[in-house]
Amino acid sequence: MRLHEIQPKHGSTHRTKRLGCGESSGHGKTSGKGHKGQKARSGGTVRLGFEGGQMPIYRRLPKRGFSNAQFKKIFAVVNLDDLDAFDAGSSIDEALLRAAGLVRGNVDGVKILARGVLSKKLTVTVDHFSAAAKEAIEKAGGTAEIRVKSAPQPATAA
């Protein structure tokens, strides 16, 4: 079989509707566009939400509320059973979690949650801990440290 011999499966394609090809075709004269008017013209459409000049609903109704969605912080979640895979005495931070494939993508920080059991002494330095996770890390003999982000330095005038 060659590239030029490939054809679509029989019955999967339809021939194009031949508009304006005589009265007996069923799609002659106005070609399914009705009589006159903006939508019968070439390139004639009305924009989304247009109500014929009447004040549209999105302008008739008052605006209410606001959204804080653009300021939402997204944290990568890592559980205790994921941390249990590391060697005892390890110092764990975001860079190590990324190297291990537990944190991927563009996130605002890492949060440790308490699913699973931690049986090793670890030093964990991340942005957030759940209360139960922090307690479990300390119960296993490790330390749970919250990472301190350095503030951006102001630009100095030269």
C-alpha positions in Angstrom: 0.0 0.0 0.0 1.2 3.4 -0.9 0.3 6.8 0.5 -1.6 7.8 -2.6 -3.7 4.6 -2.4 -5.2 5.3 1.0 -8.9 6.0 1.0 -11.4 6.6 3.8 -13.6 3.7 4.8 -16.6 3.2 2.6 -19.6 5.1 4.0 -17.6 7.3 6.4 -17.6 10.3 4.1 -20.5 12.2 2.6 -20.5 14.3 -0.5 -20.8 18.0 0.0 -24.3 19.5 -0.1 -24.7 21.3 -3.5 -26.4 24.5 -2.6 -28.1 26.7 -5.2 -28.1 24.0 -7.9 -31.7 24.4 -9.2 -35.2 24.1 -7.7 -35.4 20.3 -7.9 -32.3 19.8 -5.8 -34.2 21.0 -2.7 -31.5 23.5 -2.0 -32.0 26.0 -4.8 -33.1 29.6 -4.9 -32.1 30.9 -1.4 -29.9 27.9 -0.6 -31.3 27.3 2.9 -30.8 30.8 4.0 -34.4 32.0 4.1 -35.4 35.3 2.7 -33.2 38.4 2.7 -31.9 39.9 6.0 -28.4 40.1 7.5 -27.9 36.3 7.9 -28.8 35.7 4.3 -25.9 37.9 3.1 -22.4 36.9 2.3 -20.3 37.1 5.5 -23.5 38.1 7.4 -23.6 37.0 11.0 -24.5 38.6 14.3 -22.0 38.5 17.2 -22.4 36.4 20.2 -24.9 37.9 22.7 -26.4 40.4 20.1 -30.1 40.8 20.7 -31.1 42.9 17.6 -30.2 46.2 19.2 -32.1 45.6 22.4 -29.8 46.1 25.5 -28.2 42.7 25.9 -28.7 40.6 29.1 -25.1 40.9 30.1 -25.5 44.7 30.2 -29.0 44.7 31.7 -28.0 42.8 34.8 -25.8 44.4 37.5 -22.3 43.1 38.2 -21.9 41.5 41.6 -19.0 40.1 43.6 -15.4 39.4 42.6 -13.1 36.5 42.1 -9.8 36.0 43.9 -8.9 33.0 41.6 -5.9 34.7 40.0 -4.2 35.0 43.4 -4.8 31.4 44.5 -1.6 29.5 45.5 -1.2 26.0 44.1 0.8 23.6 46.2 2.3 20.2 45.2 1.1 17.6 47.7 3.5 15.0 49.1 2.3 12.3 51.6 4.2 10.6 54.4 4.2 7.3 52.6 6.1 9.0 49.7 8.7 10.4 52.2 9.2 6.9 53.7 11.0 5.9 50.5 14.0 8.1 51.4 16.9 7.0 53.5 16.9 7.6 57.2 18.6 10.8 58.2 18.0 12.4 54.8 17.4 16.2 54.5 14.4 16.6 52.2 13.6 19.8 50.4 11.7 20.7 47.2 14.8 20.1 45.0 15.2 16.6 46.3 11.4 15.9 45.8 11.6 17.2 42.2 14.6 14.9 41.6 12.7 12.0 42.9 9.7 12.8 40.6 7.3 13.5 43.5 6.9 17.2 42.6 6.4 18.3 38.9 5.4 21.4 37.1 5.1 25.0 38.1 3.8 25.2 41.7 4.0 27.8 44.5 5.3 25.4 47.0 5.1 22.0 48.6 2.8 20.8 51.3 3.2 17.6 53.3 0.1 15.7 54.2 -0.3 12.8 56.6 -1.4 9.9 54.5 0.6 6.8 55.3 3.1 6.0 58.0 6.6 7.4 58.4 9.1 5.1 60.1 12.3 7.0 59.5 14.0 10.0 61.0 14.0 12.8 58.4 14.6 16.5 58.2 11.9 18.0 56.0 12.1 21.6 54.8 9.0 22.6 52.7 6.5 25.4 52.6 3.5 23.9 54.5 2.7 20.9 56.7 -0.7 19.6 57.8 -0.8 19.4 61.6 -1.0 15.6 61.6 1.9 15.3 59.2 4.1 17.6 61.3 3.2 15.6 64.4 4.0 12.3 62.6 7.4 13.5 61.4 8.4 14.7 64.9 7.1 11.4 66.4 9.4 9.5 64.1 12.3 11.5 65.5 12.7 13.9 62.6 12.2 17.6 62.2 9.6 19.5 60.2 10.9 23.0 59.2 9.0 25.6 57.2 11.0 27.0 54.4 11.6 30.7 54.6 11.4 32.4 51.2 13.7 35.4 50.9 12.0 38.7 50.0 13.0 40.1 46.6 15.8 42.6 46.8 14.8 46.2 45.8 16.5 47.5 42.7 19.3 50.0 43.5 19.7 53.2 41.5 23.1 53.4 39.9 
